[in-house]
Amino acid sequence: MSKDSRSIPAAFRGYLLPRSAHESLTHTRDQLRLLAQFTQARGESPEYIVIPPDALSELFERVANYVDDALSVAVCDSPGSI
């Protein structure tokens, strides 16, 4: 049993998400909503929206980093966990 899982109550089975991981996932959600707003059809806006590739690249890189951060600290405490 890993050091992290020793402090987990015996009745708990699943994933523990530390505060830092929760914050990373919150940032991920916010970045995805920003992307959705960028691409959402608007009644008064032009038919096409132009998002520079550099801006998309930066947003996708941020989202990937937030997910990596969250996954690196999440603790799985269930039978047969990886």
C-alpha positions, 0 to 999 in steps of 0.5 A: 500500500502506498504512503498516500493511501494509508491515510485514506479511510477504509470505507473510501474506495475511489479517487482522492483529488487534492486541492491542487488537482481540483484547481487544475481541473477548474482551470481546465474547465475555464479554458475549455469554456473560453474556447467554446465562447470563441467558437460559439456562433453569435447573432451579430458577429461575422459568419467566420471567426478567426483564432490565430494558431498561436492562441489555440496552441497556447490554450491547448498547451495550458489545458494539457498542463492542467490535466497533467497536474491533476492526474499526477497528484490524484490518488486511486484507492480501489482494489486492483488499481493501477 
